[in-house]
């Protein structure tokens, strides 16, 4: 399953390396209740073997080794307005995943992303657990422009509008959306802040895990996208 959260920085400079890896650590903490402990994550390295030697996090935050690896990469890249880094679970088969966060302070390319990809994390096949994770991500990034949840191939081959967010399994938009506006949705979950609704999680399939191999799942997700676009609710 693939999760992508899009947002924009609210300041003109990149976060520090410590802040950047700290964001990854916060996301990793959210995943612990779903069977992905904090100590499984590994920092990027030139080879798999080198990556497996070091831990990216401990229970206090990013490790000094992970931060040093990022410092070396920053010096090599020489960029001052964009940085992308990530961690992975250290195994290529079975339960695991990868997390990445990109920050951009470039006004011409302002979109920043949290990307999460999971394999065989059964707890996140549960609709309520996935919604809990989405709400946790919104606690980390309250000004998210959208969150997309679904199989990666849905977004590359099946969504209706390639340059707009796809409905997939679930789609968060920072808008209060009523049932009559998207009747195709299986569920609309209000996201509240300080007693008011700041957004909505639109669920295309609530009683099953979304699959692109199920034509009905793809059909309802496509219908949701078309309906949202028709009502000018799907951002460009």
MOVENDA-V733740 format. One record per residue. N is the residue number from 1. BURIAL is # if it has 16 or more other C-alpha atoms within 10 Angstrom, else .. Layout:
((N BURIAL) (N BURIAL))
//
This chain:
((1 #) (2 #) (3 #) (4 #) (5 #) (6 #) (7 #) (8 #) (9 #) (10 .) (11 .) (12 .) (13 .) (14 #) (15 #) (16 .) (17 #) (18 #) (19 .) (20 #) (21 #) (22 #) (23 #) (24 #) (25 #) (26 #) (27 #) (28 #) (29 #) (30 #) (31 #) (32 .) (33 .) (34 .) (35 .) (36 #) (37 #) (38 #) (39 .) (40 #) (41 #) (42 #) (43 #) (44 #) (45 #) (46 .) (47 .) (48 .) (49 .) (50 .) (51 #) (52 #) (53 .) (54 #) (55 #) (56 #) (57 #) (58 .) (59 .) (60 .) (61 #) (62 #) (63 #) (64 .) (65 .) (66 #) (67 #) (68 .) (69 .) (70 #) (71 .) (72 .) (73 #) (74 #) (75 .) (76 .) (77 .) (78 .) (79 .) (80 .) (81 #) (82 #) (83 #) (84 .) (85 #) (86 #) (87 #) (88 #) (89 #) (90 #) (91 .) (92 .) (93 .) (94 .) (95 .) (96 #) (97 #) (98 #) (99 #) (100 #) (101 #) (102 #) (103 #) (104 #) (105 #) (106 .) (107 .) (108 .) (109 .) (110 .) (111 #) (112 #) (113 #) (114 #) (115 #) (116 #) (117 #) (118 #) (119 .) (120 .) (121 #) (122 .) (123 .) (124 #) (125 .) (126 .) (127 #) (128 .) (129 .) (130 #) (131 #) (132 .) (133 #) (134 #) (135 #) (136 #) (137 #) (138 #) (139 .) (140 .) (141 #) (142 .) (143 .) (144 #) (145 #) (146 #) (147 #) (148 #) (149 #) (150 #) (151 #) (152 #) (153 .) (154 #) (155 #) (156 .) (157 .) (158 #) (159 #) (160 #) (161 .) (162 .) (163 .) (164 .) (165 #) (166 #) (167 #) (168 #) (169 #) (170 #) (171 #) (172 #) (173 #) (174 #) (175 #) (176 #) (177 #) (178 .) (179 .) (180 .) (181 .) (182 #) (183 .) (184 #) (185 #) (186 #) (187 #) (188 #) (189 .) (190 #) (191 #) (192 .) (193 .) (194 .) (195 .) (196 .) (197 .) (198 #) (199 #) (200 #) (201 #) (202 #) (203 #) (204 #) (205 #) (206 .) (207 .) (208 .) (209 .) (210 #) (211 #) (212 #) (213 .) (214 .) (215 .) (216 .) (217 #) (218 #) (219 .) (220 #) (221 #) (222 #) (223 #) (224 #) (225 #) (226 #) (227 #) (228 #) (229 #) (230 .) (231 .) (232 .) (233 #) (234 #) (235 .) (236 .))
//
